[in-house]
């Protein structure tokens, strides 16, 4: 692998901090995670290049206390429904879903992450 295919190490911590801040304020979709970690590269990466770093970010978010779940409409009101699984199972489920794809996720396709305050 060439050096241009490596993420810029110093960029990940800032991207993760931004994602954590976002997830404290709103529901964070997997498409946002995948798009955000693209900033860690010094070139325009393919989804295959981004995927491992997106999975790392998901793991870091959940290990920091965020919950994974779905956003559903109930009586015309949107709400976050946490998945009834352990953090490890949530990471495994999202990892599997991200790995099964060949393209960037679409909004709401895989699930959402947020901090339940």
N, CA, C and O of each residue as an XYZ file, in Angstrom:
468
protein
N       0.849     -1.173      0.000
C       0.000      0.000      0.000
C       0.892      1.232      0.000
O       1.862      1.301      0.754
N       0.573      2.178     -0.824
C       1.389      3.383     -0.895
C       1.143      4.269      0.311
O       0.146      4.120      1.017
N       2.062      5.190      0.537
C       1.913      6.072      1.691
C       0.716      7.001      1.544
O       0.186      7.469      2.551
N       0.272      7.282      0.320
C      -0.885      8.158      0.142
C      -2.183      7.474      0.560
O      -3.196      8.148      0.754
N      -2.173      6.159      0.701
C      -3.378      5.438      1.095
C      -3.522      5.362      2.612
O      -4.502      4.809      3.112
N      -2.565      5.907      3.342
C      -2.623      5.861      4.799
C      -3.366      7.089      5.326
O      -3.206      8.190      4.800
N      -4.176      6.895      6.363
C      -4.821      8.061      6.955
C      -3.795      8.993      7.581
O      -2.738      8.552      8.031
N      -4.104     10.253      7.606
C      -3.252     11.219      8.271
C      -3.531     11.076      9.770
O      -4.621     11.415     10.232
N      -2.565     10.582     10.520
C      -2.769     10.204     11.917
C      -3.312     11.350     12.765
O      -4.201     11.132     13.589
N      -2.809     12.535     12.585
C      -3.222     13.646     13.436
C      -4.666     14.061     13.192
O      -5.269     14.710     14.046
N      -5.223     13.707     12.066
C      -6.586     14.108     11.756
C      -7.660     13.285     12.433
O      -8.764     13.788     12.641
N      -7.384     12.046     12.782
C      -8.415     11.177     13.335
C      -8.947     11.685     14.669
O     -10.159     11.678     14.885
N      -8.082     12.121     15.555
C      -8.534     12.582     16.871
C      -9.510     13.750     16.750
O     -10.490     13.814     17.491
N      -9.255     14.666     15.832
C     -10.165     15.808     15.633
C     -11.485     15.338     15.036
O     -12.551     15.777     15.468
N     -11.424     14.453     14.051
C     -12.655     13.936     13.443
C     -13.481     13.201     14.497
O     -14.696     13.384     14.572
N     -12.824     12.367     15.312
C     -13.547     11.647     16.354
C     -14.174     12.628     17.351
O     -15.327     12.453     17.744
N     -13.434     13.646     17.758
C     -13.977     14.650     18.685
C     -15.190     15.342     18.073
O     -16.176     15.593     18.765
N     -15.123     15.652     16.778
C     -16.260     16.275     16.097
C     -17.464     15.328     16.057
O     -18.599     15.760     16.257
N     -17.218     14.035     15.798
C     -18.304     13.060     15.763
C     -18.931     12.881     17.148
O     -20.151     12.766     17.269
N     -18.106     12.859     18.178
C     -18.626     12.750     19.544
C     -19.501     13.957     19.863
O     -20.587     13.809     20.423
N     -19.033     15.143     19.509
C     -19.815     16.357     19.736
C     -21.150     16.283     18.985
O     -22.202     16.599     19.543
N     -21.098     15.871     17.737
C     -22.300     15.734     16.908
C     -23.276     14.768     17.575
O     -24.467     15.059     17.683
N     -22.766     13.606     18.027
C     -23.631     12.572     18.613
C     -24.213     12.997     19.960
O     -25.222     12.445     20.398
N     -23.594     13.963     20.612
C     -24.172     14.508     21.841
C     -25.335     15.444     21.517
O     -26.228     15.633     22.343
N     -25.329     16.026     20.328
C     -26.340     17.008     19.938
C     -27.469     16.424     19.097
O     -28.586     16.942     19.110
N     -27.182     15.338     18.358
C     -28.148     14.841     17.378
C     -27.892     13.359     17.141
O     -26.958     12.780     17.696
N     -28.726     12.760     16.318
C     -28.528     11.377     15.912
C     -27.521     11.359     14.772
O     -27.648     12.111     13.805
N     -26.534     10.506     14.891
C     -25.421     10.436     13.945
C     -25.582      9.216     13.057
O     -25.482      8.083     13.527
N     -25.831      9.443     11.779
C     -25.980      8.353     10.821
C     -24.632      7.828     10.352
O     -23.627      8.538     10.401
N     -24.619      6.592      9.902
C     -23.374      5.974      9.442
C     -22.814      6.659      8.202
O     -21.608      6.615      7.958
N     -23.683      7.290      7.417
C     -23.192      8.017      6.250
C     -22.360      9.222      6.684
O     -21.406      9.600      6.004
N     -22.725      9.824      7.823
C     -21.966     10.961      8.340
C     -20.611     10.477      8.872
O     -19.587     11.124      8.653
N     -20.613      9.349      9.565
C     -19.357      8.788     10.071
C     -18.408      8.507      8.915
O     -17.250      8.922      8.945
N     -18.895      7.803      7.896
C     -18.049      7.448      6.758
C     -17.542      8.687      6.030
O     -16.381      8.736      5.623
N     -18.394      9.677      5.865
C     -17.972     10.911      5.193
C     -16.960     11.685      6.030
O     -16.000     12.242      5.497
N     -17.180     11.716      7.347
C     -16.287     12.482      8.218
C     -14.874     11.920      8.229
O     -13.909     12.683      8.202
N     -14.738     10.610      8.267
C     -13.390     10.040      8.353
C     -12.608     10.183      7.047
O     -11.397      9.967      7.027
N     -13.281     10.540      5.973
C     -12.555     10.815      4.718
C     -11.571     11.959      4.898
O     -10.569     12.040      4.188
N     -11.858     12.852      5.857
C     -10.965     13.982      6.120
C      -9.599     13.527      6.641
O      -8.644     14.304      6.631
N      -9.503     12.294      7.089
C      -8.252     11.775      7.648
C      -7.260     11.346      6.563
O      -6.139     10.941      6.870
N      -7.659     11.432      5.337
C      -6.803     11.009      4.230
C      -6.265     12.231      3.499
O      -6.900     13.285      3.466
N      -5.093     12.070      2.920
C      -4.499     13.177      2.172
C      -4.822     13.074      0.677
O      -4.161     13.690     -0.159
N      -5.850     12.282      0.362
C      -6.345     12.149     -1.008
C      -7.830     11.789     -0.917
O      -8.361     11.606      0.178
N      -8.480     11.690     -2.043
C      -9.903     11.317     -2.051
C      -9.979      9.788     -1.995
O      -9.761      9.125     -3.009
N     -10.286      9.223     -0.820
C     -10.251      7.766     -0.673
C     -11.513      7.083     -1.198
O     -12.588      7.679     -1.260
N     -11.348      5.840     -1.565
C     -12.495      5.012     -1.927
C     -13.190      4.562     -0.643
O     -12.643      4.698      0.451
N     -14.387      4.029     -0.788
C     -15.090      3.516      0.387
C     -14.296      2.369      1.014
O     -14.260      2.245      2.238
N     -13.669      1.540      0.201
C     -12.872      0.424      0.733
C     -11.745      0.930      1.623
O     -11.397      0.277      2.607
N     -11.170      2.083      1.292
C     -10.120      2.664      2.130
C     -10.694      3.277      3.406
O     -10.071      3.205      4.466
N     -11.857      3.867      3.307
C     -12.484      4.561      4.433
C     -13.075      3.580      5.441
O     -13.067      3.840      6.644
N     -13.579      2.469      4.956
C     -14.329      1.524      5.794
C     -13.629      1.156      7.106
O     -14.272      1.242      8.152
N     -12.345      0.748      7.118
C     -11.721      0.386      8.403
C     -11.698      1.541      9.409
O     -11.860      1.321     10.610
N     -11.498      2.756      8.928
C     -11.470      3.904      9.836
C     -12.883      4.260     10.308
O     -13.061      4.701     11.443
N     -13.878      4.073      9.453
C     -15.272      4.289      9.866
C     -15.654      3.288     10.951
O     -16.325      3.647     11.919
N     -15.235      2.050     10.797
C     -15.509      1.019     11.800
C     -14.802      1.371     13.107
O     -15.370      1.201     14.185
N     -13.585      1.853     13.016
C     -12.867      2.283     14.222
C     -13.613      3.414     14.917
O     -13.738      3.418     16.141
N     -14.107      4.374     14.140
C     -14.837      5.506     14.721
C     -16.116      5.034     15.402
O     -16.440      5.505     16.492
N     -16.846      4.113     14.779
C     -18.053      3.558     15.391
C     -17.700      2.892     16.715
O     -18.369      3.107     17.725
N     -16.663      2.095     16.702
C     -16.217      1.411     17.925
C     -15.832      2.421     18.998
O     -16.209      2.270     20.159
N     -15.081      3.451     18.614
C     -14.662      4.472     19.579
C     -15.859      5.238     20.140
O     -15.889      5.550     21.331
N     -16.834      5.540     19.302
C     -18.035      6.246     19.759
C     -18.821      5.403     20.763
O     -19.214      5.892     21.822
N     -19.042      4.151     20.425
C     -19.811      3.284     21.317
C     -19.036      3.005     22.596
O     -19.619      2.963     23.680
N     -17.735      2.817     22.480
C     -16.923      2.601     23.680
C     -16.844      3.851     24.552
O     -16.514      3.763     25.735
N     -17.145      5.015     23.973
C     -17.189      6.264     24.743
C     -18.550      6.470     25.406
O     -18.759      7.461     26.106
N     -19.473      5.534     25.185
C     -20.766      5.619     25.849
C     -21.952      5.906     24.953
O     -23.077      6.004     25.443
N     -21.734      6.044     23.650
C     -22.851      6.279     22.742
C     -23.645      4.986     22.563
O     -23.129      3.888     22.769
N     -24.899      5.140     22.179
C     -25.776      4.003     21.917
C     -26.088      3.941     20.430
O     -26.185      4.967     19.757
N     -26.245      2.721     19.929
C     -26.652      2.504     18.542
C     -28.132      2.173     18.533
O     -28.651      1.578     19.477
N     -28.807      2.562     17.461
C     -30.225      2.266     17.372
C     -30.814      2.728     16.057
O     -30.104      3.004     15.090
N     -32.124      2.802     16.051
C     -32.867      3.239     14.875
C     -33.636      4.508     15.212
O     -33.961      4.766     16.370
N     -33.916      5.284     14.195
C     -34.763      6.465     14.336
C     -36.093      6.109     13.682
O     -36.142      5.724     12.514
N     -37.161      6.242     14.445
C     -38.483      5.876     13.953
C     -39.476      7.005     14.213
O     -39.291      7.834     15.104
N     -40.518      7.009     13.415
C     -41.586      7.995     13.590
C     -42.723      7.358     14.368
O     -43.205      6.281     14.017
N     -43.147      8.034     15.427
C     -44.284      7.598     16.228
C     -45.206      8.806     16.383
O     -44.819      9.829     16.947
N     -46.422      8.673     15.876
C     -47.383      9.776     15.943
C     -46.780     11.080     15.410
O     -46.883     12.129     16.045
N     -46.163     10.995     14.257
C     -45.552     12.146     13.581
C     -44.391     12.766     14.345
O     -43.989     13.892     14.050
N     -43.850     12.052     15.317
C     -42.691     12.523     16.070
C     -41.558     11.526     15.891
O     -41.747     10.319     16.043
N     -40.391     12.036     15.570
C     -39.232     11.172     15.398
C     -38.595     10.891     16.750
O     -38.494     11.780     17.596
N     -38.167      9.652     16.945
C     -37.494      9.301     18.189
C     -36.385      8.293     17.916
O     -36.383      7.600     16.899
N     -35.450      8.234     18.845
C     -34.341      7.285     18.784
C     -34.700      6.058     19.611
O     -35.047      6.175     20.786
N     -34.615      4.886     18.997
C     -34.879      3.625     19.691
C     -33.582      2.831     19.778
O     -33.142      2.260     18.780
N     -32.963      2.787     20.956
C     -31.712      2.026     21.104
C     -31.937      0.549     20.810
O     -32.982     -0.013     21.138
N     -30.950     -0.061     20.193
C     -31.018     -1.497     19.962
C     -30.875     -2.217     21.300
O     -30.077     -1.799     22.138
N     -31.629     -3.284     21.512
C     -31.542     -4.027     22.771
C     -30.390     -5.037     22.746
O     -30.594     -6.239     22.914
N     -29.189     -4.523     22.535
C     -27.997     -5.365     22.459
C     -26.888     -4.728     23.287
O     -26.981     -3.561     23.670
N     -25.853     -5.491     23.555
C     -24.691     -4.958     24.270
C     -23.920     -4.026     23.343
O     -24.102     -4.067     22.126
N     -23.059     -3.185     23.913
C     -22.215     -2.340     23.061
C     -21.388     -3.173     22.070
O     -21.246     -2.793     20.907
N     -20.855     -4.285     22.521
C     -20.055     -5.143     21.635
C     -20.891     -5.670     20.475
O     -20.423     -5.719     19.337
N     -22.137     -6.065     20.768
C     -23.016     -6.562     19.715
C     -23.387     -5.447     18.733
O     -23.500     -5.689     17.531
N     -23.575     -4.241     19.241
C     -23.879     -3.108     18.359
C     -22.709     -2.835     17.421
O     -22.906     -2.602     16.228
N     -21.493     -2.865     17.960
C     -20.296     -2.662     17.133
C     -20.208     -3.758     16.077
O     -19.921     -3.480     14.913
N     -20.454     -4.995     16.480
C     -20.394     -6.116     15.533
C     -21.439     -5.966     14.432
O     -21.149     -6.221     13.262
N     -22.652     -5.555     14.798
C     -23.711     -5.408     13.809
C     -23.379     -4.311     12.802
O     -23.520     -4.512     11.596
N     -22.940     -3.158     13.290
C     -22.596     -2.061     12.383
C     -21.386     -2.433     11.535
O     -21.352     -2.146     10.338
N     -20.396     -3.070     12.150
C     -19.216     -3.515     11.396
C     -19.629     -4.432     10.256
O     -19.188     -4.253      9.120
N     -20.468     -5.407     10.551
C     -20.931     -6.350      9.525
C     -21.646     -5.601      8.405
O     -21.404     -5.860      7.226
N     -22.526     -4.673      8.774
C     -23.269     -3.924      7.762
C     -22.345     -3.053      6.911
O     -22.537     -2.951      5.699
N     -21.353     -2.429      7.529
C     -20.405     -1.611      6.760
C     -19.522     -2.477      5.868
O     -19.202     -2.087      4.745
N     -19.128     -3.647      6.360
C     -18.262     -4.530      5.570
C     -18.990     -5.174      4.394
O     -18.358     -5.523      3.397
N     -20.298     -5.336      4.492
C     -21.070     -5.953      3.410
C     -21.288     -5.003      2.238
O     -21.740     -5.427      1.174
N     -20.974     -3.727      2.421
C     -21.195     -2.721      1.393
C     -19.971     -2.505      0.522
O     -18.836     -2.733      0.942
N     -20.226     -2.063     -0.693
C     -19.149     -1.649     -1.592
C     -19.164     -0.137     -1.818
O     -18.266      0.414     -2.454
N     -20.187      0.521     -1.292
C     -20.339      1.961     -1.483
C     -20.662      2.622     -0.144
O     -21.046      1.961      0.820
N     -20.497      3.926     -0.112
C     -20.810      4.682      1.098
C     -22.280      4.463      1.477
O     -23.137      4.373      0.598
N     -22.574      4.376      2.773
C     -23.966      4.205      3.193
C     -24.818      5.421      2.866
O     -24.334      6.552      2.817
N     -26.079      5.160      2.647
C     -27.061      6.216      2.430
C     -27.645      6.617      3.795
O     -27.567      5.838      4.744
N     -28.224      7.809      3.907
C     -28.809      8.245      5.181
C     -29.828      7.237      5.736
O     -30.749      6.814      5.037
N     -29.642      6.870      6.990
C     -30.563      5.991      7.684
C     -30.491      4.527      7.324
O     -31.281      3.727      7.825
N     -29.561      4.162      6.466
C     -29.510      2.795      5.960
C     -29.064      1.766      6.995
O     -29.605      0.661      7.027
N     -28.123      2.091      7.813
C     -27.509      1.095      8.695
C     -27.951      1.265     10.143
O     -28.117      0.274     10.854
N     -28.135      2.443     10.570
C     -28.482      2.717     11.956
C     -27.934      4.071     12.351
O     -27.359      4.792     11.536
N     -28.119      4.396     13.598
C     -27.749      5.699     14.108
C     -27.000      5.539     15.427
O     -27.116      4.511     16.094
N     -26.237      6.554     15.795
C     -25.518      6.568     17.067
C     -25.828      7.902     17.747
O     -25.863      8.951     17.103
N     -26.048      7.839     19.047
C     -26.250      9.066     19.820
C     -25.885      8.785     21.275
O     -25.793      7.633     21.700
N     -25.685      9.849     22.014
C     -25.493      9.732     23.451
C     -26.847      9.976     24.100
O     -27.485     10.996     23.843
N     -27.280      9.060     24.925
C     -28.547      9.201     25.627
C     -28.290      9.986     26.906
O     -27.817      9.434     27.899
N     -28.601     11.260     26.874
C     -28.328     12.147     28.012
C     -29.484     12.242     28.953
O     -29.405     12.950     29.958
